[in-house]
Amino acid sequence: MRTPAENAQLALLCEVTATPKPGNVDRAREYPDLRFEHFMAGVVGASEGLRMAAAGDPIGRAFERAIEGMADQRGGNTQFGALLLLVPLVRATSDEDESSASSEELTPKRAAHVAAATTVADATAFYRAFEHVDVAVDDPPTDMEALDVRRGADAVPAIEARELTLYDVFERSVDRDGVAREWVSGFPRTFAAADRIAALDGPVPDRAARVFLELLADEPDTFVVTNHGEATAREVSADAQVALDGDLDPDALADDLVERGINPGTTADLVAAGLFVALERGLDV
Amino acid sequence: MRTPAENAQLALLCEVTATPKPGNVDRAREYPDLRFEHFMAGVVGASEGLRMAAAGDPIGRAFERAIEGMADQRGGNTQFGALLLLVPLVRATSDEDESSASSEELTPKRAAHVAAATTVADATAFYRAFEHVDVAVDDPPTDMEALDVRRGADAVPAIEARELTLYDVFERSVDRDGVAREWVSGFPRTFAAADRIAALDGPVPDRAARVFLELLADEPDTFVVTNHGEATAREVSADAQVALDGDLDPDALADDLVERGINPGTTADLVAAGLFVALERGLDV
């Protein structure tokens, strides 16, 4: 009986609960200034924006509202990337694409349609969301400096002058951002994560922790690339594979990465999005 | 910027996060069939009922809706008692009592007014809530058998024949139920817990864990009385005092009580309610 907005909240809560999720805050590990309860408050604060997404409000406005609410706690950025994946997916559950109006199911096609249908106004609202919270991002390429997300609302005139939709913005970031890659390609890793979560046995957070390791082993985390460079990101992915192979205790890897402040946040975002899709498709908690 | 319904959800999340909370599910301990994520799903499911309470819907209907949503997970009863405290407190934040209409503050007086203003329809909705989930309760006194809450909707004719309001129902249960005692006396332990939580330092869940021990040491838990008898409940309270005095590790007490299946649930309900009042009065997370 949960609504899509409620399933999105439960997905975020199960994601942060899942342990060990090496390098990320989970129910057993946290950073001194970024604690478990900050994620709880982030989920509660995001609820109104998630409901706006479900109700058909413009994606950009819904996302900005979700971030504004999420940021009402002392930990800073808790779920920016996860909400950036969840908002279009929540919208896709009620999207009335002509070709799929008869189906209630959440599919990559419906999600891709929502992403492709974004507007310039969605892009400007996305930039405004950066006014509410500090998000670690890479320097943009030289020809993209006017579009640096860290400029927040100051970048709006450049967005409008170039008539860039939110989809267009993400197309320009696929090289450095795993969330943008999902947006422009029908959310393939999200849906693959959902399938894996549904296929595994046991408590949902335990499945989520396993899928986190699988995703991390599969591709370097772009948030780690941003903060620590490509070499470190590749090393972390290799370690995740060793953990999956049973030759490294995932808890030891988790302690090590938290100690070094290496936080594969994009992989966690993908797990949250995968949990949401799985819940929408009937996963029981 | 959180609404009262959102603060109620955050209170429930911070309560279950707080550790150690001897005998109860927390972020470090759970029972095989009652896990941490069941509490997360319970909070998400309760949100619509909490919003109904804030919007001024009848208390009984709001509570029944909260329980119906809470029960949409596999763990069974997660937050029945906590929601029974939270629903009138959420309502009190928007209640327009003549004598206090000018104040926005959540006070014992406003909460007492909400409780006193309940109707027979609130009582019948409360009984219907028991249809959604199994709740451990004591046998009623012989002259109250027709009003046994375990009869659920079957007890409604008896409620209506006797014209009992929800307040009247709780007046008849004060001897055996710590939640009922709060309802009929202006929520004194709830507001005292809120004051303690606000006065302590450190992360909010750590404060909640401390106040849990203080409340438990202060009075035997009525849920433990129901399930294990008065003597065990007194022994648990004595152990909580020893832990507060520093002569027993609270984590060891937590492990011991979980092992024995002794769950001071009413004390946890009071902590959740106290967290809500503290959040409404400006506690930062």
Interface residues (C-beta under 8 A of the other chain):
Chain A: M1 R2 E6 Q9 L10 L13 C14 T17 R27 A28 R35 F36 E37 H38 M40 A41 V43 V44 G45 S47 E68 G69 D72 Q73 R74 P203 V204 P205 D284 V285
Chain B: M1 R2 E6 Q9 L10 L13 C14 T17 R27 A28 R35 F36 E37 H38 M40 A41 V43 V44 G45 S47 E68 G69 D72 Q73 R74 P203 V204 P205 D284 V285
